[in-house]
C-alpha cells in the first residue's frame, strides 16, 4: 500500500504533478458519500482523499511547454493566480466559444468532445506554481451547478434555434390554415337580403343542411350554423323547399328554417262529392301544373293499387299540403293513400273497399246536409235488402256527365245505355260516383235505424228532407218539392 497522495502502482520515489483542469472539476462535481470510507490505521481521518486515490494515476505524457498566450493586461506575463493557456486551446471551436460567452466550460457541454476537433482528450497538467488554490468542495459544487444551469440554457437556445429554422418554412405554408382551423368561424350579420330558394331532402343530417346553406350563399360558414345544432339536439328539419334570404347570420337562417311560413308548400282543398274531373281541374288550378298531367297520371288506376278501373271515388276529399315541386302522380297517390287510411282505420276488409266507397259516394251526392247522411244510408240499405231499385238521380247524372241540375227527365231515367242508371239496374252502380268524406263513409257503415224506403229534399237551398215509409207519403212530399222548383226554375231540368 502506497502513502496517501501517491497513486497506486506509480514509480517509487516519484511524486506526480498535481492534476488540474477537467479532473478537478469532475472531482468537485462528484457528490461526497454519506459516510467517509474507512481508512488504514494511522491515516489522517480529516484529510480529503486525493484525485489519485479515487480515480488512479493518469497516464504520464510528455508535456511540451507552450508559449504563453498574450494576456488582456497589455501583454504582461500572467501572475501567479492566472492560468497558463495551452497552445492547443488557442483555436476554440464555435461551441466552445458559445459556452465561454455564457460562462460554461466545454466539459459541461454534452456535445463538446463530439463537435470540437481541437478539444484534447485529456487536460494538460500545470505546475505547482501556476495552480490556483483549491476551492472548498461546497463552493466548487455550487459553481458547478451554476455553470450547469448556464450550459442547459445554451442547449435550449440551440434547440429552439434549430426548430425555428426547420419549422419556419412549414409554418409559412401551413400556419394560416392551422390558425383558420382554430379561429372562430365567420358569420354574416342580421337577416340578410335578397331571396333564394333552398331545398332540404328527406333524411338529411344537420351537417348536410349546414353544407347546403353555405354552398347556396345563405350563411358564411357552415361551422357557425352547425355549432347551433350541437348546442340544441332537439332541432329538426322538415324536408321541402324554403324561401330564405342571402347572407343571413347562422342564427337567422336557423330561425327561418324552423318557421313554417318559409316552407314553400301547396295547400289544396278538395270538397266532398267532387268527381275526378273536378278534382283534376282543382289540382291544376292551384298547383300550376297542366290538367293533362293529372289525366295522364290517372290513366292507369292499377298503379295506385285501387280495385276499380278508375280513380273515381278514391281521391279523398280533404285539405292537402304538398311540397313545392310535387308531381301530379305524387299528389294523386297522396289522396288515394288517404282514402285507404280512412277505410283501414274503420276496420273495413280490403275486399269490401270498392263497395263501401261506392255506397258512401251515393250518400255523399244524395244526402244533402251531413246530419241527413245516416237516414239516407238507411233508405238505400233497406232497398238493397229487398232488391228494390235505388232510383237515384245522382247516379243518372254521373252516367251522362251532367252535374249542373238535380233532377232527371223521363228519357234519362229510362236510358238503359247508362250503366249508372239505377232506375233501370238494381243494386249499387258499377262504381263510385264521387269522392265520399268521413261522414258519408261512417253513414254507409252504420246507417240509422228506420223503415224508410223513400226520401226527397223539398228545399234544396236549406237541405230540408222528408223521409217516408210508404209511396203515398212520399208522393205528398214530392208535391212540395215540385212547388219549390217552380219558384226556383234554375235548379230543374
C-alpha positions in Angstrom: 0.0 0.0 0.0 1.5 3.4 -1.0 1.2 6.5 1.1 -1.7 9.0 0.7 -1.4 11.2 -2.3 0.6 8.7 -4.3 -1.3 6.8 -7.0 -1.3 3.0 -6.5 1.1 1.4 -8.9 3.2 4.6 -9.6 7.0 4.6 -9.6 8.7 4.6 -6.2 10.0 7.9 -5.0 8.3 9.9 -7.9 5.6 12.2 -6.8 3.2 13.0 -9.6 2.4 16.6 -10.5 -0.8 17.9 -9.0 -3.6 17.5 -11.6 -5.8 20.4 -12.6 -8.5 21.3 -15.1 -11.2 18.8 -16.1 -10.2 16.3 -13.4 -10.5 18.8 -10.6 -13.9 19.9 -11.9 -15.1 16.3 -12.2 -13.9 15.7 -8.6 -15.8 18.8 -7.5 -19.0 17.6 -9.1 -18.7 14.2 -7.6 -21.1 14.1 -4.5 -19.5 13.1 -1.3 -20.7 9.8 0.2 -22.9 9.9 3.2 -20.2 8.2 5.3 -16.5 8.5 4.6 -14.8 5.3 3.5 -12.8 3.5 6.2 -9.0 4.1 6.2 -6.0 2.2 7.2 -4.9 2.5 10.8 -2.9 5.6 11.4 -4.2 7.6 8.5 -5.4 11.1 8.8 -9.2 10.8 9.0 -9.9 14.5 8.5 -8.0 15.0 5.2 -9.8 14.8 1.9 -8.8 11.9 -0.4 -6.7 12.9 -3.4 -7.7 12.5 -7.0 -5.2 9.8 -7.5 -6.6 7.7 -4.6 -10.1 7.9 -6.1 -9.5 7.6 -9.8 -5.9 6.3 -10.2 -2.9 7.9 -11.6 -3.2 9.5 -15.1 -1.1 8.1 -17.8 2.2 10.0 -17.9 2.6 12.1 -21.1 5.5 14.2 -22.2 4.2 17.7 -21.9 5.5 20.2 -24.3 5.7 23.7 -22.8 3.6 26.1 -24.7 4.4 29.8 -25.2 2.2 31.9 -23.0 -0.7 33.5 -24.9 -1.0 37.3 -24.8 -2.9 38.4 -21.8 -5.6 41.0 -21.7 -3.5 43.2 -19.5 -1.3 44.6 -22.3 0.9 41.6 -22.9 2.5 41.3 -19.4 3.2 37.8 -18.1 0.4 36.1 -16.2 0.6 36.4 -12.5 0.7 33.6 -10.1 -3.0 33.4 -9.8 -3.7 33.3 -13.6 -3.8 30.1 -15.5 -1.5 29.5 -18.4 -3.3 28.7 -21.7 -2.1 25.6 -23.5 -1.3 26.0 -27.2 -4.0 23.5 -28.3 -6.7 25.7 -26.7 -5.9 28.8 -28.8 -8.2 27.8 -31.6 -11.5 27.2 -29.8 -14.5 25.6 -31.6 -17.8 27.6 -32.1 -19.4 25.5 -29.4 -16.5 26.3 -27.0 -16.8 30.0 -27.9 -20.6 29.9 -27.3 -20.0 28.1 -23.9 -17.3 30.6 -23.0 -19.6 33.5 -23.8 -22.2 32.4 -21.2 -19.6 31.2 -18.7 -19.9 27.5 -19.3 -17.0 25.1 -19.5 -16.7 22.9 -22.7 -16.6 20.0 -20.4 -20.1 20.9 -19.2 -21.4 21.0 -22.8 -22.6 17.5 -23.7 -21.6 17.6 -27.3 -18.2 19.4 -26.8 -16.0 16.4 -27.5 -18.1 15.4 -30.5 -18.2 18.7 -32.2 -14.8 20.3 -31.3 -12.0 18.8 -33.2 -9.4 20.8 -31.3 -10.6 19.7 -27.9 -7.9 17.5 -26.2 -8.8 14.0 -25.0 -7.3 14.9 -21.6 -6.4 18.2 -19.9 -2.7 19.1 -19.6 -1.3 19.4 -16.0 0.0 22.7 -14.8 2.9 23.4 -12.4 2.5 23.8 -8.7 3.4 27.4 -9.0 0.6 28.1 -11.6 -2.1 26.1 -9.9 -4.9 28.1 -8.3 -5.8 27.4 -4.7 -8.3 24.6 -4.3 -11.8 25.9 -3.5 -13.8 24.3 -0.8 -15.9 21.4 -2.1 -19.2 23.0 -1.4 -18.2 26.2 -3.2 -17.0 24.3 -6.2 -20.2 22.2 -6.3 -22.3 25.4 -6.2 -20.2 26.8 -9.0 -20.6 23.6 -11.0 -24.4 23.8 -10.6 -24.4 27.4 -11.8 -22.3 26.5 -14.8 -24.5 23.5 -15.4 -27.6 25.8 -15.5 -25.9 28.1 -17.9 -24.9 25.1 -20.0 -28.6 23.9 -20.0 -29.7 27.3 -21.2 -27.2 27.1 -24.1 -28.7 23.7 -25.1 -32.3 25.1 -25.0 -31.3 28.1 -27.1 -29.6 26.0 -29.7 -32.6 23.6 -29.9 -35.0 26.4 -30.3 -32.9 27.9 -33.0 -32.8 24.7 -34.9 -36.6 24.2 -34.5 -37.3 27.7 -35.7 -35.1 27.1 -38.8 -36.7 23.8 -39.6 -40.3 24.7 -38.8 -40.3 28.2 -40.1 -40.7 27.2 -43.7 -43.5 24.8 -42.9 -45.3 27.4 -40.8 -45.3 29.8 -43.7 -47.3 27.3 -45.7 -49.4 25.6 -43.0 -49.7 28.4 -40.4 -52.6 30.3 -41.9 -54.6 27.0 -42.4 -53.9 26.0 -38.8 -54.9 29.4 -37.4 -58.0 29.4 -39.5 -58.9 25.9 -38.2 -58.8 27.0 -34.6 -60.2 30.5 -35.1 -63.8 31.5 -34.6 -66.0 30.6 -37.7 -67.1 33.5 -39.8 -70.7 34.7 -39.7 -72.9 37.2 -41.5 -74.8 39.7 -39.5 -78.6 40.1 -39.4 -81.4 38.6 -41.5 -79.7 39.1 -44.9 -81.1 40.5 -48.1 -82.5 39.3 -51.4 -84.2 36.0 -51.9 -83.3 32.4 -52.7 -85.0 29.0 -52.6 -83.2 26.1 -50.9 -84.3 22.5 -50.5 -83.8 20.0 -47.7 -84.1 16.4 -48.8 -85.7 13.7 -46.7 -83.2 12.1 -44.3 -80.6 14.9 -44.4 -78.5 15.4 -41.3 -77.8 18.7 -39.7 -74.3 18.7 -41.2 -75.7 18.3 -44.7 -78.1 21.2 -44.2 -75.2 23.4 -43.0 -73.1 22.5 -46.0 -76.0 23.2 -48.4 -76.7 26.6 -46.8 -73.1 27.7 -47.2 -72.9 26.5 -50.8 -76.1 28.5 -51.6 -74.7 31.7 -50.1 -77.2 31.8 -47.3 -74.6 31.6 -44.5 -70.9 32.5 -44.3 -69.6 29.4 -42.6 -71.2 26.0 -42.1 -69.4 25.6 -38.7 -71.1 28.5 -37.2 -74.5 27.0 -38.2 -73.6 23.5 -37.0 -72.5 24.8 -33.6 -76.1 26.0 -33.1 -77.4 22.5 -33.9 -74.9 20.8 -31.5 -76.0 23.2 -28.7 -79.6 22.0 -29.1 -80.2 18.4 -30.1 -84.0 18.9 -30.3 -83.7 20.9 -33.5 -85.0 19.1 -36.6 -85.8 20.0 -40.2 -88.9 19.3 -42.3 -88.0 18.2 -45.8 -89.1 20.6 -48.6 -88.2 23.9 -50.2 -87.7 27.1 -48.2 -87.7 30.7 -49.1 -84.7 32.3 -47.5 -82.5 35.4 -47.9 -78.8 35.6 -48.9 -76.0 36.4 -46.4 -78.0 35.6 -43.3 -76.4 35.1 -39.9 -76.4 31.4 -38.8 -79.0 32.1 -36.1 -81.3 34.0 -38.6 -81.0 31.1 -41.1 -81.8 28.5 -38.4 -84.8 30.6 -37.2 -86.1 30.9 -40.8 -85.9 27.1 -41.3 -87.9 26.5 -38.2 -90.7 28.9 -39.3 -93.4 27.0 -41.3 -94.2 30.2 -43.1 -91.0 29.9 -45.0 -91.7 26.4 -46.2 -92.8 26.5 -49.8 -95.8 24.2 -50.0 -99.1 23.9 -51.9 -102.3 23.7 -49.9 -105.1 22.4 -52.0 -108.6 21.7 -50.7 -110.8 19.0 -52.5 -114.5 19.3 -51.4 -116.6 16.3 -50.6 -118.5 14.8 -53.6 -116.1 16.1 -56.3 -115.8 13.7 -59.2 -112.4 13.0 -60.8 -112.8 15.7 -63.5 -113.5 18.3 -60.8 -110.5 17.1 -58.8 -108.1 17.3 -61.7 -109.3 20.8 -62.5 -108.8 22.0 -58.9 -105.4 20.4 -58.6 -104.2 22.0 -61.9 -105.6 25.4 -60.9 -103.8 25.6 -57.5 -100.6 23.7 -58.4 -99.9 25.4 -61.8 -99.5 22.0 -63.5 -101.4 21.3 -66.7 -104.7 19.4 -66.1 -103.5 16.9 -68.8 -100.7 15.9 -66.4 -103.3 14.6 -63.9 -105.4 12.9 -66.6 -102.3 11.1 -67.8 -101.1 10.2 -64.3 -104.5 8.7 -63.6 -104.8 6.7 -66.8 -103.6 3.5 -65.1 -105.6 3.1 -61.9 -103.8 -0.1 -61.0 -100.6 1.8 -60.4 -102.2 3.2 -57.3 -103.5 -0.1 -56.0 -107.2 0.7 -56.3 -109.6 -2.2 -57.1 -111.6 -0.2 -59.7 -110.8 0.7 -63.3 -110.6 4.4 -62.5 -109.6 6.6 -59.5 -113.2 7.8 -59.2 -114.2 7.9 -55.5 -110.7 7.2 -54.3 -109.4 10.8 -54.3 -110.3 11.5 -50.7 -111.7 15.0 -50.1 -109.6 17.0 -47.7 -107.1 19.8 -47.5 -103.6 18.7 -48.6 -100.2 20.2 -48.2 -97.9 19.2 -51.0 -94.2 20.1 -51.2 -93.1 22.6 -53.8 -92.3 20.7 -56.9 -94.6 17.7 -56.2 -95.7 15.9 -59.4 -99.2 15.0 -60.5 -98.7 11.4 -59.6 -97.4 12.2 -56.1 -100.5 14.3 -55.5 -102.9 11.7 -56.7 -101.1 9.0 -54.7 -101.4 11.0 -51.5 -105.1 11.3 -52.0 -105.5 7.6 -52.6 -103.4 6.8 -49.6 -105.7 9.0 -47.5 -108.8 7.1 -48.7 -107.1 3.7 -47.9 -106.3 5.1 -44.4 -109.9 6.1 -43.8 -111.1 2.5 -44.7 -108.3 0.8 -42.7 -108.9 2.9 -39.6 -112.6 1.8 -39.7 -111.7 -1.8 -40.0 -113.1 -2.3 -43.5 -111.8 -5.5 -45.1 -109.9 -4.8 -48.3 -112.3 -7.0 -50.3 -115.1 -4.6 -49.3 -113.3 -1.4 -50.1 -114.9 -0.8 -53.5 -118.4 -1.5 -52.4 -118.1 0.7 -49.3 -116.6 3.6 -51.3 -119.4 3.2 -53.9 -122.2 3.2 -51.3 -120.7 6.1 -49.5 -120.4 8.1 -52.7 -124.2 7.8 -53.2 -124.8 9.0 -49.7 -122.4 11.9 -50.3 -124.0 13.0 -53.6 -127.7 12.5 -52.5 -127.6 13.2 -48.8 -127.8 17.0 -48.6 -126.8 18.2 -45.1 -124.4 15.9 -43.2 -127.0 15.3 -40.5 -129.2 13.5 -43.1 -126.5 11.0 -44.1 -127.4 8.2 -41.7 -131.1 8.3 -42.7 -130.2 8.4 -46.4 -127.9 5.5 -45.9 -130.7 3.6 -44.2 -133.1 4.2 -47.2 -130.5 2.8 -49.7 -129.7 -0.1 -47.4 -133.4 -1.0 -46.9 -133.9 -1.0 -50.7 -130.8 -3.2 -51.3 -132.0 -5.6 -48.7 -135.3 -6.2 -50.5 -133.9 -5.9 -54.1 -135.7 -2.7 -54.8 -134.3 -0.2 -57.4 -132.3 2.6 -55.8 -133.7 5.2 -58.2 -131.0 7.8 -57.6 -131.0 10.8 -59.8 -127.3 11.4 -58.8 -126.3 8.1 -60.4 -128.1 9.0 -63.7 -126.4 12.4 -63.8 -123.0 10.8 -63.3 -123.6 8.4 -66.1 -124.5 11.1 -68.6 -121.8 13.6 -67.2 -124.3 16.3 -66.3 -123.7 17.8 -62.9 -125.5 21.1 -63.3 -129.0 20.0 -62.3 -130.6 17.9 -59.6 -133.5 16.4 -61.4 -133.8 13.9 -64.3 -136.2 13.6 -67.3 -138.3 10.6 -68.1 -136.0 9.8 -71.0 -132.9 9.9 -68.9 -134.5 7.7 -66.3 -135.4 5.2 -69.0 -132.0 5.1 -70.7 -130.6 1.6 -70.4 -127.4 2.6 -72.1 -126.4 4.4 -69.0 -124.7 1.7 -66.8 -125.1 4.1 -63.8 -128.9 4.3 -64.3 -130.3 3.0 -61.0 -133.8 3.5 -62.4 -133.0 0.5 -64.7 -130.4 -1.6 -62.9 -130.8 -2.9 -59.4 -128.1 -2.9 -56.7 -125.2 -0.5 -56.5 -123.9 1.2 -59.6 -120.8 -0.3 -61.2 -118.5 2.1 -59.4 -118.3 5.3 -57.2 -119.9 8.5 -58.4 -117.8 10.9 -56.5 -115.4 11.3 -53.5 -117.1 10.5 -50.2 -115.8 12.0 -47.0 -115.5 10.7 -43.5 -119.2 11.4 -42.6 -120.5 9.6 -45.7 -118.3 6.6 -45.0 -119.4 6.4 -41.4 -123.1 6.6 -42.5 -122.6 3.8 -45.1 -121.0 1.6 -42.5 -123.6 2.5 -39.7 -126.9 3.6 -41.2 -129.6 5.0 -38.9 -132.3 2.7 -37.6 -135.6 3.0 -39.5 -138.0 1.5 -42.1 -137.8 4.3 -44.6 -137.9 3.5 -48.3 -138.2 7.0 -49.7 -136.8 10.4 -49.2 -137.0 13.7 -51.1 -135.4 17.1 -50.4 -138.2 19.6 -50.5 -136.0 22.7 -50.2 -132.5 22.2 -51.8 -131.4 25.6 -50.6 -131.7 24.6 -47.0 -131.4 20.8 -47.4 -134.7 20.1 -45.8 -135.6 16.5 -46.5 -138.7 14.3 -45.9 -138.2 10.5 -45.3 -141.2 8.3 -45.9 -142.1 4.6 -45.4 -144.8 4.4 -48.0 -145.2 5.6 -51.6 -148.3 7.7 -50.7 -146.4 9.6 -48.1 -143.5 10.1 -50.5 -145.8 11.4 -53.3 -147.1 14.1 -50.9 -143.6 15.2 -50.2 -142.8 15.2 -53.9 -145.5 17.8 -54.5 -143.8 20.1 -52.0 -140.5 19.7 -53.9 -142.2 20.5 -57.3 -143.7 23.7 -55.8 -140.2 24.7 -54.7 -138.8 24.0 -58.3 -141.5 26.3 -59.8 -140.2 29.0 -57.6 -136.6 28.2 -58.4 -136.6 27.1 -62.1 -132.8 27.4 -62.3 -132.5 24.2 -60.3 -134.7 22.0 -62.5 -134.2 20.4 -65.9 
